[in-house]
Amino acid sequence: MTRLAECQTSVSSDVVGQGTEVLTLDGEFDMSDAPELERRLSASSGPRQGGIVVDLRGVTFLDSTMLRVLVRAMAQAQEHGTRFDLIRPHSLVWRVFVLTGLSERFPNYSSIQEALAEA
């Protein structure tokens, strides 16, 4: 597990199924976490057999900088023909996606199993 910032956030990754990388985010994410997460997502979003699933269920806060990081990562993955899915966070955090219209742009699921079933 890689720690971001000072004990406020964490990002872990695992490869499951047919090579799908699952990045699990936990904690409060803001602009100070953006460079490291962007680096991790860029490394993951290249051409790959499986897709990328970003699990946001443990996220308690996400600022606009982090939303931009996710949008850029999804665009980069799509350029390479790689799936990029989100596991929805708590409804209060997901509300930001709904209000900005991003809930319609990102393929999103309630669980990793549901996302993998769609792959």
Secondary structure, 3 states (H helix, E strand, C coil): CEEECCCCEEEEEEEECCCEEEEEEEEEECCCCHHHHHHHHHHHCCCCCCCEEEEEEEEEEECHHHHHHHHHHHHHHHHCCCCEEEECCCHHHHHHHHHHCHHHHCCEECCHHHHHHHC
